């Protein structure tokens, strides 16, 4: 039987003490010896149980570490992590709920302000476009209100030009036609001044201009070796403009290319 040194010393002390009990009666000696033997056996049994438990625990830990791929330091960290208790998340207090509600309401008000500002800018831009369109319409009405009236007077100017062209140089010098010729010239100059004061100006009065389909209306095309091809060779009826816009295109003959 295996005993610890302390247990052996206790057994020896018990044997020595038993020798001193010889003076007592047999019944008393038997009772005392029985109690001591029972105490010694109980102590020995407790030592054996604790020793077996420690050995079993050590072998179990060695087996777990042998099967595990982690190092001792990692295992200790995991044990420390598992032993530490996680603090529960803080509960929402009434103050936090009020802060969240005020923040959401502030975001909603900012979104409304942004929407109203966008609507205001769009409305302002639309009104400005309407004003610009109205100004353009008024300006166009003022500039081209006399378009039809001025176009009707162009025939009168053409007839005066034909009358002046029909009078020869001899008739212009004769006293009978001189006053008549001067009257036609004065009438034509007065009409031209009236048209110019309202924005009507003549153009392409003489040949030689480069042909432009926006300003000229070609009635014929003929070859002319003395003139530049693509230019106006003959002016049949001169053109007129009203405030920079063609009122009537010039009727011309174009030199063939």
Secondary structure, DSSP 8 states (H G I E B T S, - for coil): ----HHHHHHHHHHHHHHHHGGGS-HHHHHHHHHHHHHHHHHHHHHHHHHHHHHHHHHHHHHHHHHH--S-HHHHHHHHHHHHS---------HHHHHHHHHHHHHHHHHHHHHHHHHHHHHHHHHHHHHHHHHHHHHHHHHHHTTHHHHHHHHHHHHHHHHHHHHS-HHHHHSHHHHHHHHHHHHHHHHHHHHHHHTTEEEE--SS--B--TTTEEEEEEE--TTS-TTBEEEEEE-EEEETTEEEE-EEEEEE--
